[in-house]
Amino acid sequence: MKKAVALTALLLSALVSVSLFSCGKKYEDGEIIAAAKELIPASEEINRIYFGDGIPFADEDDYADLFPPFSPPSPDEESGDDLTYYMVKPDCGYSSIEDVKKATLRVFTEDYSEILFENAFSGVTVVVGEGDQAEKQLVSLARYIDSEEGYLAGRIVSDEEKLPLGREYDLDCITVVSQRGTEAKIKVPSTSAAGEKEEIELTMKITADGWRLDTPTY
């Protein structure tokens, strides 16, 4: 019996050792840099969807093809109604919120993506007051919704809601700054949309699906 207990303890110890070794795995800089060279350019479209002009809207011909004889107001015209949602172009590559989420998770970690999802698909709320007097107040509406008709729709956002995108990265000069467990930090020379040159530090994490960015790239 004692031998069986000792053997079990030995096996558990070996499993723990393997687990700890796996958590402390050292990744090659080349692997991290190669992943960054793919993820950073891919993040440009994700940034546009959440912080820039967004997913392009359908035009009247698109509506006519799908919902004749309905002709919606043009999304290019300011209606002054923030509650209006317009169908996105059918051939844009996104037909539902789930499609947008999948594209986001191919570039960013789940933790960072959840922040994007909350702002884009649920809107932004703040809690006012404390205790029993606390209440949530809506600050901004969701940017995208799944319409009752079955298509992805978005609302027009003001220029104040958009961020200045267009940052360019020198992907040939990426350096790995540090590694710790499943996380790596890199530095990349960049030029902002305003022409300012600076070195940006980005965090990357290894996931079950490969490396993902864990910080904004705009």
N, C-alpha and C positions, 0 to 999 in steps of 0.2 A: 504493500500500500504506500509506504514511504517512498519507494522507488517511483511509483506512478505519479505521486504528487511532485516529486523532484523533477521528473521528466516534463510534466505539464508546465511547471514554473520555468524550466529551461526553454521550452518552446515559446512561451509567452514573452520571455525576455528577448528571444531572437526576433520575434515579430515586431516588438517595440523598437529594437535596434534598426531593423529594416525600414520601419516607418520613419524613424528619425533621420536615417540616412537619406531617404527619398525626399523629405522636406528640406534637407540641406543640400540638394543637388546643385552643382555648379553648371550653369549654362554657358555655352560658348558665345563670346561677343558677336561673332559672325552670325549666329542664329538670331540673336536679338535684333541686330542691325537689319538683317534681311527682312524680318517681320515688320520692323518699323518703316522700312521703305515701301511696304505694301499698305500698311495701316494708315499712315499719315495722308497719302493722296486720297485714300478711300474715305477718310473723315471729312473731306471737303464737301461732298454731297450731303453727308449727314448734318454738317453744320448749316448748310443752305436750307435743309428741310426744317430745322428747328429754330434757327436764328436769322436766316436771310430771307430771300424772296419766297422760299417755300416750294412746295410741289406745284408745278404749273397747272392752271385751271383749264377746264374744258372750254372750247369755244362753242358758238351756236350750232355749228355743223355737227359737233359731237353729240350735243343734246338732241338735235333733230334726228340723228341716226338711231339713238337709243330710245328716245321718248317722243316720237312724233305725235301730235303737231306742237308739243310744248316748246316754247322759246323763252329761256330764262333771261333775267337782266344781265347785262355784260359785267363780269367781275372787274373789267378795266375802268368802269365808271364808279366813282365814289357814291355809294347810296346813303352814307351816313348812318347806316343801320348795322351795328356790330353783331347783331344776332343772325345775319344772313350767312349761310354756308353754301359754297358753290362746289359742284362736282369737279374733281381733278381730271386731267386728261386720261382717257381710258388706256392709252398706250404708254403711260409714264412709268410703268413698272410697279406701281403700288395700287392695289384695288381695295385694301382694307388697312385698318390700324395694325393688325397682326403682321402684314407685309412690312410696314415701316419698322415695327419692333424687331423683326428678324434681321432686317438690313442693319439696324443700329447695333444689334448684338454681335454681328459679324466684325464690328470694328471696335466697340467699347465694351468694358466689363459690365456685368449685371448691376453693380452698385452705381456706377456713373450713369448707366442707361436708365435706371429707375428714376433718377432726377429729371432726365429729359422727358420720360413718359409722363410723369406727374404734371409737368408744366404744359406739355403739348396736348395731352389727351384728357386731362381732368381740370385744367385751369389752375389758377393760383389763388389760394385763400390764406387769410391771416386770422389769428385768434385775437380778439379784442376783449380786454377785461380779464379778471381772474376768478377762480372758484366758480360758484354758482352763477356769477354774472358773466362768465366767459361765453362768447359766441363767435362763430366763424363768419367772416365776411368775404365775399368774392371780390378779388382784385382784378383778375382777368379771366376771360372765357377760354375754354379749350380751343386750340388752334385747329385741330382736326377731329372729325367725328365719323363714325360709320352711320350713314344715313339709313332711314327706314326703307328707302327704295333699294338698298343693297350696294351702294357705291361709297367710296371714300370721298369726303367733302372737307373743304377748308374754308376759313374765313379770311377776309382781307385784313392784313395787319398794317398798322401805321409805320412810318419810318422810325418813329421813336421806339417802337418795339423791336426793331431789327438791330443787329450788331454789325459793326464794320468788319466784314469778312475780307478775304483775299490775301491773307498772310501766305507768303511763299517760304518754303523750307529748302535748304541746301542739303538734299538727301545724300550727297556724296561725302558729307563731312559729319556724319552722325558718330558720336562717341558714347560708349557705355560708361557711366559715372560710378555706378555701384550696383551690387546685387545683394538681395537678402531674402532667403527663402524663395517664394514664388514671385517676388517683385524685383523689377529692375528699373533703374533710373537712367535716362539718356539725355544728352544735350545735343541740340541741333541749331546751327546758325539759321536765322530767319530774317525776313524783311516784312514788316507790317504793311497793311493797305495804304498807310500814310507815308510809307517809304523809310520808316525807322528800322535800323538794323539792330538786332539783339539776339543773344543766344538763349533759346528757350529750353527749360528742363521739363521733360515729360516722364510720367510714370507708366510703366507697362506691367501687366501681370499675366502669368501663365494660367490658362484655364483648361478645362477638359477638351476644349475645341481649339487650343493653341493660344498664342499671345494676343492680348487685347490692350488697347489704350485705357488708362484709368484717370486721365486728366483731359481737360479741354485742349483743343488745338487751334482755336480761332485766335 
